[in-house]
Amino acid sequence: MGRNPTKLEAVRADLNVRGAASVALHPADLNDLGAHPVMLEAAQTALGGLDAALLAHGTLSDQSACEQDVQRTLQELQTNFLSYVSLLTLLANVFEAQRRGVIAVISSVAGSAGAAAITSMAARRLAKPPLPAGCGRGWKKQACRCSPSSLARWIHP
Ligand SMILES: NC(=O)c1ccc[n+]([C@@H]2O[C@H](COP(=O)([O-])OP(=O)(O)OC[C@H]3O[C@@H](n4cnc5c(N)ncnc54)[C@H](OP(=O)(O)O)[C@@H]3O)[C@@H](O)[C@H]2O)c1
């Protein structure tokens, strides 16, 4: 899933070279939160179910521009935070219902560093590890492993 069909086709070609049994592409702007449920249903149908999900979309904020423009800051949070809240919630429910699944999220040291020069990036990063962890530990009461670095995983035994 991604918003650039040309890049998606490149990913398809790469996965085919690596021996993928099948590849399904779904062009989507992940800022469209309302489309997430349909998108996940399409993925489940096309792939015959879901075993794992890797969330790796994001933008690198222009800190100076965000400081001058609230709408731009909110847009960055939409892409890098709220879309993750939405997708993680939906994926956690799918995996909980089937009692198995892996969610991988690429976060960043920016979330723990909290450097003043990158507050717009740090703010959104802070939420990424706790969200997948929360899916497993508190909210969903399922087994969860959350690595100390940039990769957070939610997994059933
Ligand atoms: N590179 C690093 O040093 C680094 C460090 C820490 C964490 N990370 C994280 O690792 C992940 C991948 O980073 P990367 O360096 O590979 O970045 P990247 O090359 O810029 O890839 C990010 C991807 O996210 C897509 N994207 C952005 N907004 C989207 C939206 N609204 N809907 C759908 N797709 C959207 C972009 O699509 P378009 O091509 O259409 O723009 C792009 O393909 C990100 O979550 C990033 O924050 C990266």
The ligand as an SDF file (V2000), in Angstrom:
LIG
                    3D

 48 52  0  0  0  0  0  0  0  0999 V2000
   15.6540    7.1200    6.9700 N   0  0  0  0  0  0  0  0  0  0  0  0
   15.9100    7.2810    8.2700 C   0  0  0  0  0  0  0  0  0  0  0  0
   17.0220    7.6840    8.7060 O   0  0  0  0  0  0  0  0  0  0  0  0
   14.8450    6.9730    9.2930 C   0  0  0  0  0  0  0  0  0  0  0  0
   15.1700    7.0410   10.6330 C   0  0  0  0  0  0  0  0  0  0  0  0
   14.2110    6.7250   11.5800 C   0  0  0  0  0  0  0  0  0  0  0  0
   12.9460    6.3410   11.1850 C   0  0  0  0  0  0  0  0  0  0  0  0
   12.6410    6.3070    9.8740 N   0  0  0  0  0  0  0  0  0  0  0  0
   11.2770    5.9070    9.5050 C   0  0  0  0  0  0  0  0  0  0  0  0
   11.3220    4.7930    8.6400 O   0  0  0  0  0  0  0  0  0  0  0  0
   10.2060    4.8210    7.7550 C   0  0  0  0  0  0  0  0  0  0  0  0
   10.7190    4.8040    6.3180 C   0  0  0  0  0  0  0  0  0  0  0  0
   11.6010    5.9090    6.1650 O   0  0  0  0  0  0  0  0  0  0  0  0
   12.4140    6.1560    4.8130 P   0  0  0  0  0  0  0  0  0  0  0  0
   13.6750    6.8320    5.1830 O   0  0  0  0  0  0  0  0  0  0  0  0
   12.4530    4.8950    3.9830 O   0  0  0  0  0  0  0  0  0  0  0  0
   11.4900    7.2610    4.1540 O   0  0  0  0  0  0  0  0  0  0  0  0
   11.0140    7.4760    2.6700 P   0  0  0  0  0  0  0  0  0  0  0  0
   11.9620    6.8750    1.7150 O   0  0  0  0  0  0  0  0  0  0  0  0
   10.6860    8.9170    2.5320 O   0  0  0  0  0  0  0  0  0  0  0  0
    9.6930    6.6180    2.6360 O   0  0  0  0  0  0  0  0  0  0  0  0
    8.5430    7.0580    3.2700 C   0  0  0  0  0  0  0  0  0  0  0  0
    7.3870    6.5730    2.4500 C   0  0  0  0  0  0  0  0  0  0  0  0
    6.1770    6.9840    3.0930 O   0  0  0  0  0  0  0  0  0  0  0  0
    5.2870    7.3130    2.0700 C   0  0  0  0  0  0  0  0  0  0  0  0
    4.2440    8.2050    2.5460 N   0  0  0  0  0  0  0  0  0  0  0  0
    4.3720    9.4030    3.1590 C   0  0  0  0  0  0  0  0  0  0  0  0
    3.1700    9.9400    3.4030 N   0  0  0  0  0  0  0  0  0  0  0  0
    2.2530    9.0530    2.9200 C   0  0  0  0  0  0  0  0  0  0  0  0
    0.8470    9.0450    2.8520 C   0  0  0  0  0  0  0  0  0  0  0  0
    0.0970   10.0610    3.3480 N   0  0  0  0  0  0  0  0  0  0  0  0
    0.2260    7.9740    2.2950 N   0  0  0  0  0  0  0  0  0  0  0  0
    0.9520    6.9530    1.7930 C   0  0  0  0  0  0  0  0  0  0  0  0
    2.2920    6.8950    1.8200 N   0  0  0  0  0  0  0  0  0  0  0  0
    2.9350    7.9450    2.3710 C   0  0  0  0  0  0  0  0  0  0  0  0
    6.1280    7.9980    1.0280 C   0  0  0  0  0  0  0  0  0  0  0  0
    5.4170    7.9580   -0.1710 O   0  0  0  0  0  0  0  0  0  0  0  0
    5.7740    8.9440   -1.4010 P   0  0  0  0  0  0  0  0  0  0  0  0
    6.9100    8.3020   -2.0970 O   0  0  0  0  0  0  0  0  0  0  0  0
    4.5140    8.9500   -2.2140 O   0  0  0  0  0  0  0  0  0  0  0  0
    6.1150   10.2790   -0.8120 O   0  0  0  0  0  0  0  0  0  0  0  0
    7.3750    7.1440    1.0340 C   0  0  0  0  0  0  0  0  0  0  0  0
    7.2620    6.0740    0.1110 O   0  0  0  0  0  0  0  0  0  0  0  0
    9.4280    6.0930    8.0850 C   0  0  0  0  0  0  0  0  0  0  0  0
    8.4020    5.8060    9.0090 O   0  0  0  0  0  0  0  0  0  0  0  0
   10.4910    6.9510    8.7310 C   0  0  0  0  0  0  0  0  0  0  0  0
    9.9070    7.9360    9.5380 O   0  0  0  0  0  0  0  0  0  0  0  0
   13.5600    6.5960    8.9190 C   0  0  0  0  0  0  0  0  0  0  0  0
  1  2  1  0
  2  3  2  0
  2  4  1  0
  4  5  1  0
  4 48  2  0
  5  6  2  0
  6  7  1  0
  7  8  2  0
  8  9  1  0
  8 48  1  0
  9 10  1  0
  9 46  1  0
 10 11  1  0
 11 12  1  0
 11 44  1  0
 12 13  1  0
 13 14  1  0
 14 15  2  0
 14 16  1  0
 14 17  1  0
 17 18  1  0
 18 19  2  0
 18 20  1  0
 18 21  1  0
 21 22  1  0
 22 23  1  0
 23 24  1  0
 23 42  1  0
 24 25  1  0
 25 26  1  0
 25 36  1  0
 26 27  1  0
 26 35  1  0
 27 28  2  0
 28 29  1  0
 29 30  1  0
 29 35  2  0
 30 31  1  0
 30 32  2  0
 32 33  1  0
 33 34  2  0
 34 35  1  0
 36 37  1  0
 36 42  1  0
 37 38  1  0
 38 39  2  0
 38 40  1  0
 38 41  1  0
 42 43  1  0
 44 45  1  0
 44 46  1  0
 46 47  1  0
M  CHG  2   8   1  16  -1
M  END
$$$$
